Amino acid sequence: MRWRSKPLGPHDDQYYEQATFVLVKESPDAIRIKLIDKYRKDYNGLVFWMAKKITKSYNDSDPNIKTAWFWETAFTNNSNKALEYLDKTDEEK
């Protein structure tokens, strides 16, 4: 599936956060990502969904590694939920 995200605006870097990831799955409204960001070592390998409508400057020029800017609030919330889920499943093991 091909989609075009909006470009990052002049002041968007204050509200958006850049991430490096592997695309796991794509739906019409969202992408499931696996973080591989060298600046987020604690989050590496974390898998979660991000809505396309809050994704800017999506770069898929590399067939394996993608980058995009995500609205910071949603990115933080989704990654924290994924971490909580991982912690919960680790406790059950």
Steps between C-alpha positions, in 0.01 A plus 500: 500500500636840409402814686642848526547669831503873537842667514631631829402867539724785618407466869394134509831387648375645831199264499626203302767243577711319241533123522688231308318170463418191300152493349325193643151543357289760328127561502308775321510720813815401689844343490640247746863580569793330672740759638868467415601845614857538627391790723232293673693195613235408761234502229685300234287214376181652637204439267188720491251674270517863386221677314587621151316828548751606771805384302706750304798473265476120472813379317495151351788541255689217675315167454578393859537807721243780508491838669210729581397780731215411739289730712691487830200453731365200311847352449572517874158360594519211253857408590422512873197272451718257305760505780230438763371208298852354473554540874165333573572204273852463646354484853260225393785282373 
